[in-house]
Amino acid sequence: MGMISPQEVIRRAGDDGVMPLVTLDEFFDGNEDEECIAPNQWGYGRPVLAVLFARLRAVEQRPDVAWVRVQLHPDTVDMGELAGEAVAVCTTAEEHVCAAWTEGFEASGVIPQLVDTYRDVPEVPPGATVWSVVWD
């Protein structure tokens, strides 16, 4: 599929401007802009995009994970380029377990349910929680 274009994000956001959650492929595949996610941590410990993509793909493949998506920042519309706000992980794992999967990302933490203001949110299975990996 490959990286989603900012124009497609704008189309999917619709007239109300509600940002879509995008798949890992849509955000990372072909993306070479190292400052598109956690720009304040780029160069200060956050892994390169290829490593971040591979590690998130490994998380997505876990049996206790239903899905992983990138939460886009509204600046994607304003700047005309992809800007990631956070990464949503839908899992039955507890917070500390999910946080351990993201060690080395230089993230600020893992917090619950930050996807209610997004569209294209996949179903959350019974017993699962959506944890957002956030960077300040």
Buried (B, 14 or more C-beta within 10 A) or exposed (E): EEBBEBEEBBEBBEEEEEBBBBBBBBBBEEBEEBEBBBBEBBEEEBBEBEEBBEBBEEBBEBEEBBBBBBBBBBBBBEEEBBBBBBBBBBBBBEBEBBBEBBEEBBBBEBBEEBBEEBEBBBEBEEEBBBBBBBBE
